[in-house]
Amino acid sequence: MEDYEAQEHEFLRKLAETDMSRSQMLKRSVAAAAGLTALSSPGIALAGRRLGEKAPPLKGSSVSMKEMVAEAKKEGKLNVIALPHDWANYGAIISAFKKKYGLSMDEQNPDGSSSQENEAVRSLKGDSRAPDVVDDGPAFAISGTAEGLFAKYFNRNFGTIPRSMKDTRGYWVGDYWGAVSIGYNAGIVKTPPKTFADLLKPDYKGKVALNGSPLTSGSAVAGVFAAALSNGGSLSNVGPGIDWFAKLKSVGNWVPVPANQQTVASGQTPIVIDWDYLNLAYGPEFPAAQWKTNIPSSGSRATRTRPGSRTWPSGR
């Protein structure tokens, strides 16, 4: 993980050398934030401010759920950031949370990036609008922890989370994972791509896109690692993945437009390398696009776990 951000910069540098537009690559896609799969911890954090701003509860087991809900209702609302409703079923989760606990939410910058989430913690420290919780990509959870942006918190199930999916000191936990997949518009793409090698074929000229920039998007970074693993690389050697994307561009198959709902629906990005749960969701969401999803048969180990990082900002 120490080389994560350096690898992102190297990826952009290599693509720049092949004359790819950096401005295009740096644009954020509409679904560039990571996902939270349960919304009980934000309620705990919210109640914690009422229970004692200077020393919020360190462990979820130290406060009863009844007390947490009561204190949260006194506060009245939960501040969240970068939780798009079309990502990882957030829309339904947020609606269920508000209905169950009777709380409103201030949903800031729903299409924001992990870097923007951390910046909000910095710039709004001590402000009533500051995020109660953030859901970062791993690199930003780690760097944010090192910077002192987050407070320790051990949720009730902390002991059941694998060590590789959490900060053992309590600063963040992984909350879900996905597999890197290849989604495609069956109305435009007549021969379904099944591997990264397939994506280099002339059939897919001007058709292959990523979900955002590897500089700020965990989805895009995962795609680079997937390409690396399918081409002899590893999680500690992303070079082959960078080279593969440079080749994708050189053969004319790369689409320098960050994939999102609009580009999928319009056909602007007929093939998208992205998390399986996002590509799979496009099918029912945009039936006219005839969107289908394949898990690459080569480099399938590149479907590395991608923990979102539930953190409790410090100084709240």
C-alpha positions in Angstrom: 0.0 0.0 0.0 3.0 2.3 0.5 3.5 2.6 -3.2 -0.2 3.1 -4.1 -0.1 6.9 -4.8 3.3 6.8 -6.5 1.9 4.1 -8.8 -1.0 6.3 -9.7 1.3 9.2 -10.6 3.4 6.9 -12.7 0.4 5.7 -14.6 -0.6 9.2 -15.5 3.0 10.1 -16.4 3.3 7.1 -18.7 0.0 7.9 -20.4 1.1 11.5 -20.8 4.2 10.2 -22.7 1.8 8.7 -25.2 0.1 12.0 -25.7 -3.0 11.1 -23.8 -4.9 14.2 -22.5 -4.1 14.6 -18.9 -7.1 17.0 -18.5 -9.4 14.3 -19.6 -7.8 11.7 -17.4 -8.1 14.0 -14.3 -11.8 14.5 -14.7 -13.8 12.7 -12.1 -16.6 10.3 -13.1 -20.1 10.6 -11.5 -19.5 7.5 -9.5 -16.0 8.2 -8.1 -16.7 7.8 -4.4 -16.3 4.5 -2.5 -19.1 2.8 -0.8 -20.4 2.3 2.7 -22.4 -0.9 3.2 -24.0 -0.3 6.6 -25.1 3.0 8.1 -25.1 2.2 11.9 -21.6 3.5 12.6 -22.4 7.0 11.3 -25.3 7.1 13.8 -22.8 6.1 16.5 -20.5 8.9 15.5 -23.3 11.4 15.4 -24.5 10.4 18.9 -20.9 10.5 20.0 -20.7 14.2 19.5 -23.6 14.7 21.9 -22.2 12.2 24.4 -19.0 14.1 24.6 -17.3 16.0 21.8 -13.9 15.9 23.5 -14.0 12.2 24.1 -16.5 10.3 21.9 -17.1 6.6 22.6 -14.1 4.5 21.5 -16.1 1.3 21.2 -19.6 0.7 19.8 -20.2 -1.8 22.6 -19.8 0.9 25.2 -23.0 2.6 24.3 -26.4 1.0 23.9 -28.2 1.3 20.5 -31.1 2.8 22.3 -28.9 5.5 23.8 -27.1 6.2 20.5 -30.4 6.6 18.6 -31.8 8.9 21.3 -28.7 11.1 21.2 -28.5 11.1 17.5 -32.1 12.4 17.3 -31.2 15.2 19.6 -28.5 16.3 17.1 -31.1 15.9 14.3 -29.1 15.2 11.2 -26.1 13.2 9.9 -23.4 14.8 7.8 -22.3 12.5 5.0 -20.2 13.1 1.9 -19.5 11.4 -1.4 -22.2 8.8 -1.3 -23.9 8.7 -4.8 -27.2 6.9 -4.7 -26.4 4.7 -7.7 -23.2 3.3 -6.1 -23.3 0.1 -4.1 -27.1 0.5 -3.4 -26.5 3.6 -1.4 -29.9 5.2 -2.4 -31.8 2.4 -0.8 -29.5 2.2 2.2 -29.8 5.9 2.9 -33.5 5.8 2.6 -33.8 2.9 4.9 -31.5 4.5 7.5 -33.5 7.8 7.5 -36.8 5.9 7.8 -35.6 3.6 10.6 -33.9 6.2 12.8 -35.9 9.3 11.9 -32.9 11.4 11.0 -32.3 13.7 8.1 -29.0 13.7 6.2 -26.9 16.5 4.8 -25.5 14.7 1.7 -22.6 16.8 0.6 -20.8 16.5 -2.7 -22.3 13.1 -3.6 -20.1 12.7 -6.7 -16.9 13.7 -4.8 -13.6 11.8 -4.6 -11.7 10.4 -1.7 -9.3 13.3 -1.9 -12.2 15.8 -1.7 -13.6 13.9 1.3 -10.3 14.3 3.2 -10.1 18.0 2.2 -13.6 18.5 3.7 -12.4 17.1 7.0 -9.5 19.5 6.9 -11.3 22.6 5.8 -14.5 22.1 7.9 -12.8 21.0 11.1 -14.8 22.4 14.0 -17.7 23.5 11.7 -21.2 22.0 12.1 -21.1 21.0 8.4 -18.0 18.8 8.8 -18.5 15.2 7.8 -19.5 12.8 10.6 -18.0 10.0 8.6 -16.1 9.5 5.3 -15.9 6.5 3.0 -12.4 6.7 1.5 -10.5 4.5 -0.8 -7.7 2.6 1.0 -4.8 4.9 0.0 -6.7 8.0 1.2 -7.8 6.3 4.4 -4.1 5.4 5.1 -2.8 8.9 4.2 -5.6 10.6 6.1 -4.8 8.5 9.2 -1.1 9.4 9.0 -2.2 13.1 8.7 -4.3 12.8 11.9 -7.6 13.5 10.1 -9.5 10.6 11.8 -10.4 9.5 15.3 -10.3 5.9 16.6 -13.5 3.9 16.6 -14.0 0.2 17.1 -17.5 -0.8 15.8 -19.3 -3.7 17.4 -18.0 -6.2 14.8 -14.4 -4.9 14.7 -13.0 -8.2 15.9 -14.6 -10.2 13.1 -13.0 -8.0 10.3 -9.8 -9.5 8.8 -6.6 -7.7 9.8 -5.9 -6.9 6.1 -9.2 -5.1 5.9 -8.8 -2.7 8.8 -6.4 -0.4 10.7 -5.8 -2.4 13.8 -5.6 0.8 15.8 -9.2 1.5 15.0 -8.8 4.4 12.5 -10.6 2.7 9.6 -12.2 -0.5 8.5 -13.0 -2.0 5.1 -16.7 -2.3 4.5 -17.1 -4.1 1.1 -15.2 -5.4 -1.9 -15.8 -5.9 -5.6 -14.3 -7.7 -8.6 -12.9 -5.9 -11.6 -15.2 -6.6 -14.6 -15.6 -5.7 -18.2 -19.0 -4.1 -19.0 -20.2 -3.6 -22.5 -23.1 -2.3 -24.6 -24.3 -5.4 -26.5 -26.1 -3.2 -29.0 -22.8 -1.7 -30.1 -20.3 -4.4 -29.2 -21.2 -7.5 -31.1 -18.3 -9.7 -29.9 -18.2 -9.7 -26.1 -14.7 -9.1 -24.7 -13.8 -11.6 -22.1 -10.1 -10.8 -21.3 -7.8 -7.9 -21.2 -6.1 -9.3 -24.3 -9.4 -9.2 -26.1 -9.6 -5.5 -25.4 -6.6 -4.8 -27.6 -8.3 -6.2 -30.7 -9.3 -3.9 -33.6 -13.0 -4.7 -32.9 -12.9 -2.4 -29.9 -11.3 0.7 -31.5 -12.4 3.8 -29.6 -14.6 1.9 -27.2 -12.7 1.1 -23.9 -12.9 3.4 -20.9 -12.2 3.5 -17.2 -14.4 4.8 -14.4 -12.4 8.0 -13.7 -8.7 8.8 -13.2 -6.2 6.5 -11.4 -5.1 9.6 -9.5 -8.3 9.9 -7.6 -10.6 6.9 -8.4 -10.2 3.6 -6.7 -12.2 2.0 -9.5 -9.6 3.2 -12.1 -6.7 2.1 -10.0 -8.2 -1.4 -9.6 -8.5 -1.6 -13.4 -4.8 -0.9 -13.7 -3.9 -3.6 -11.2 -6.3 -6.0 -13.0 -4.4 -5.3 -16.2 -1.1 -5.8 -14.5 -2.1 -9.2 -13.1 -3.4 -10.3 -16.4 -0.1 -9.4 -18.0 2.5 -10.9 -15.6 2.5 -8.2 -13.0 1.5 -8.3 -9.3 0.1 -6.2 -6.6 3.6 -5.0 -5.9 4.4 -4.6 -9.7 1.8 -2.5 -11.5 4.2 -1.8 -14.4 2.6 -4.3 -16.8 -0.7 -2.7 -16.1 0.6 0.8 -17.0 2.2 -0.6 -20.1 -1.1 -2.3 -21.1 -3.1 0.9 -20.9 -0.4 2.7 -22.9 -0.8 0.0 -25.6 -4.6 0.3 -25.4 -4.1 3.9 -26.2 -1.5 3.3 -29.0 -3.8 0.9 -30.9 -6.6 3.4 -30.7 -9.0 1.5 -28.4 -8.8 3.9 -25.5 -11.7 6.3 -24.9 -10.3 9.4 -23.0 -13.6 10.0 -21.3 -14.3 8.9 -17.7 -17.2 6.4 -17.8 -20.3 7.2 -15.8 -24.1 6.8 -16.0 -24.5 9.3 -18.8 -21.7 7.9 -21.0 -23.0 4.4 -20.5 -26.6 5.4 -21.3 -25.6 7.4 -24.4 -23.2 4.8 -25.8 -20.2 7.2 -25.5 -18.3 4.5 -23.5 -19.4 1.2 -25.0 -16.9 -0.8 -22.9 -16.1 0.0 -19.3 -13.5 -1.6 -17.0 -15.1 -1.2 -13.6 -16.3 -2.9 -10.4 -18.7 -5.7 -11.0 -21.4 -4.3 -8.8 -21.4 -1.1 -10.8 -21.4 -2.7 -14.2 -24.1 -5.2 -13.2 -26.3 -2.3 -12.0 -26.1 -0.6 -15.4 -28.1 -3.4 -17.0 -31.4 -2.9 -15.3 -30.8 0.9 -14.9 -30.3 1.4 -18.7 -32.2 -1.4 -20.5 -31.8 0.4 -23.9 -28.0 0.1 -23.6 -28.3 -3.8 -23.4 -25.5 -3.6 -20.8 -23.8 -6.9 -20.1 -20.9 -7.8 -17.7 -18.0 -10.3 -17.9 -15.4 -11.1 -15.2 -12.1 -11.4 -17.1 -11.0 -15.0 -17.5 -7.4 -13.9 -17.5 -6.1 -11.9 -14.6 -9.2 -12.7 -12.6 -7.0 -12.5 -9.5 -6.9 -8.8 -10.2 -10.4 -8.7 -8.7 -8.6 -7.6 -5.5 -10.7 -6.6 -2.5 -11.4 -3.0 -2.5 -12.2 -1.9 1.0 -14.0 1.4 1.5 -12.8 3.0 4.7 -15.3 4.0 7.3 -13.6 6.7 9.4 -14.7 9.1 12.1 -13.1 12.5 11.5 -11.2 13.8 14.5 -11.7 17.2 16.0 -15.5 17.1 15.7 
